[in-house]
């Protein structure tokens, strides 16, 4: 069997909307690696957000921070960081406009004053949470909330990207404010709310990181597959040989995908791995 290289987004792809990895996805990844295939995470998350319940599955490497960080065999191949003056601009703008946010680095997630309180409110204060959903959220999202660090100096030189929560200001206005400094997209974590977003370094995306990694491990693009669900996966799915959108993916991604599998909670990764003979 010829070795393939598989790239997996995390939020909405590997994990469901409550932050949980379906057992079928974990099994598929372990079996694919046993069959000799490479499996890499390719996520908008920074390394500090890749918790044990994800990493314990076992991967051959990481593309993180929406393509700004590459790690293979515990060696860092690339790491792009936000300029401190751009962090300063962003922190002042968000503070002045009462937008809760957190700064993502490999060493930690540094939160604005009310960010943790805001997150707990939007994730756990719904009156419609059934017991199963609440349990999944506690397992999948609480580790993230508890990781957020408050009270630190937010003008830092180790920041990969930035996420913000439900803003009263539209994404379009924020895009205009930072048009020369950041890519601004809607947040890839549904629980954060519809008007949440992410800011990353311009010119950096998942496809460029994949290309760099493939050159390093000397494997052709024709032997690649990628799985995603959101707009920040578009370049990735268009670049690889077989780009697969999850059944729960947005329509923009489905329109550029080579194939569409089932949703994350309906064994989407497992079923697609079987379809492409990555597992038996």
Buried (B, 14 or more C-beta within 10 A) or exposed (E): EEEBBBBBBBBBBBBBBBBBBBEBBBBBBBBBBEBEBBBBBBBBBBBBBBBEBBEEBEBBBBBBBBBBBBBBEEEEBBBBBBEEEBBEBBBEBBBEBEBBBBBBBBEBBBBBEBBBEBBEEBBBEEEEBEEEEBEBBBBBBBBBBEBBBEEEEBBBEBBBBBBBBBBEBEBEEBBEBBEEBBBBBBBBBBBBBEBBBBBBBEEBBBBBBBBBBBEBBEBEEEBBBBBBBBBBBBBBBBBBBBBBBBBBBBEEBBEBBBBBBBBBBBBBBBBBBBEBEBBE
